[in-house]
Amino acid sequence: MNIYFSKKAVLFGAGIIVVLASFSLGAYFGYENRPEVEKVFSLLGKESEVVPGPEIDFSPFWKSWRTIEEKYVSSDGIDRQKMIWGSIEGLAQSLGDPYTMFFPPVENKTFEDEIRGDFEGVGMEIGMRKGILTVIAPLNGTPAHKAGIKSGDKIYKIGDETTSELTLNEAVQKIRGPKGSSVKLIILRNGEEATREISVARDIIQIPLIDTEKRDGGIFIIRLYSFSERSPQAFRSALREMVETGGDKLVIDLRNNPGGYLEAAVDIASWFLPPGKAVVRESFGKAGEKIHRSKGYDVLGDTPVAVLINNGSASASEIVAGALQDYGIAKLVGTKTFGKGSVQELVPITSNTSLKITIARWLTPNNRSISENGLEPDVVVEPAKDGDEAMDPQLDKAIEVVKNM
């Protein structure tokens, strides 16, 4: 799962939002130093003022704990700290949201490694689609990509273990592993009736960034593989290269780009939009919304633009593609995007554990929900069939589109 955090992010797997509140210091520390149970009950009290209902009864939880203490038989005894972690995991899972999860110490360390980009695994973004573990996108050049994993592949087994009862985090932990080891995946590919087995050798994953290509007729192609902290500068350099080489028609390839930083998405969209234009709307439900607006670089003028998308385009990719589509700046070419339009905040629970929780949904400038439907292309083009990977009908069509714009 790719997550690029510590700033505001929108990732498959997950983005982080650092929420800043402007309380006075006295009030803030007075509130923060209260016992957590008091804070919970104060929130429940506020909720009951709006929606009357029965008080929460915690006695079943404590009775279960007491029963375990009194009756459980084990030669190793009881690990009460694990009981606490398991209880919090249950709280997160009860929401039915695959992107809300608790990270105990070991998983939290792994997650922090992935945020920094120095992790070992197979290099693919996965998520839940209709309760089925699904590949959002293999990252370009990684073991998963080289092994033939494709966007949309449904993972039914990891090793000999079925995935139907696994949480997203549990699946990630089982797929990851040390460099040099391998993992066997049983997958079902769209359009096929029989499953196939793919063995992927794990390696150190280095998240790819960007490639450029100049073609005849002023066609310039920017392939953006992720929205990392370095992506805005790389995109700026790519645009400079386009101008210096005489390119005047642009194809942006966001296929199999699973997302990343929100700031990177806003910055890149700003090259196409005047200052102040909405890039994406962050909906907090009853708490309202926040609009993230263009920085207004807007230097591309009437440059014809096509954006390539597919089922592996998610999160930040959908934000950029959705904004350019809403404003009529670019034509989207390819197939429907994944539909990862939720926002996660990473909340430290202890010094070595954290809770990743969904706090908002992404909407395009025209209020289209990314989560519910994904994005439909303006020009639908299916990818090359297996065995014809040397051909790229989607790219061919995108070039044709910008030539005719």
Phi, psi and omega in degrees: 000129180269125173225126181240107193236200182085345166241186179288127185222161179229081194242159164299223189354338162159128177254159181247142173238127174269110184264121181255129179246140184259073175266157171291153185300318181297313180295320183297307183290331175297319179289315186293333183274357176290153175301145183300325181297325177294322179296319179299313182293329177293324176292318178298323178297317178297318181296321183292338177291334181264314183237098180300143179188174181291151176293151179287129181258109181272358185298325178299324179296311183290330176293320178297317179299314181297319180298318178298315180300322186276326194245339185292133182249121177204136180291339181267357181077191184251132174265096186292331178294321176297325177298319178297311180300318180296325178295318180292321176301320178296320176302313182295317182293332183295342181285343180072018180251114185294345183262357173261120184205155178259138178248104171296176189308311183295312180295325179296320178296317179298318180296318178296323177298320182291322177302318181286342179092004181251071182232161179250138181174213183248344174083054175214151177266131178235158178204179178258129174233114183053041176079003181248133178295121189228142175283120173284307179195138166280137179285139186302131176081000182272169179305321180297318179296315182292332181280353178096011174296138182236153174302135180093349177299132178264127184263113182262335177218142169244110191066234178257009184257127177289151186263357187297332182256004182271144168282167179300317181295319179297320179296318178301315182297325182284329180283324178293163177172175185289151177306136179098338175275173180223160178229137180262128179241133172257116186235157172241122183267144178305133179088355180249150181263333182254146176285163175227153180256129178232126176260129183240126177279128180284153181206176172286126185265122173248116187292121181290159187243290190203149171227153176231156179209134177255131177237165180300154177082018178078014180280127176235130184245128174246116176260111182254118188266341179198161176255076181268181179297333182268354185297317180302317179293320179295321179293319177302315180296323179294320177295321177298318178298320179300314181295315183294333181263005176084016178288137179225011175223128191242131171244121177256119183263106178252016179295137180059026173262106187277000174117205183152225184289136172298316181303322179295319179296315180295318181297315182292320177296333183293341176292345185248352189236146173294162180298140175090347179291142179292132173265317179203150177253131180256104185267124178258020181071232182296339182278003176096201182216162174236135180257126176264122192250157180297143174280349170079034175296309168042056184253358186273351174055235183264022179301124176296132183228133170236142179242122178275130180226159172204190183296344179266001176275118186219160168058246182301326176299319180289329177296311180294312182297319181295320179295314182293328177288316181300322183271003178070022182277327184223155171263133176269131184234135177132229180231170184303143180282174187291319183092046176257091185239040179243157184246130178247142172249134177264116184249119175296130177261314170228187181294340182228019174225160180206161179238122176262119188228137178286125183240349183199170177236149178269137173234146176289170179306328179269019175068027172277134180281122177287322183296317189286321190234345191069193179245134176269136179288154173289326179234112182276124177221124179283152179288170175298148178285160177305133182097344180246030186298339178293339179266152179219080182297332179292313177296318178304317180292320179299319178295319177298321181297311183291332177294331183261002181276000000 
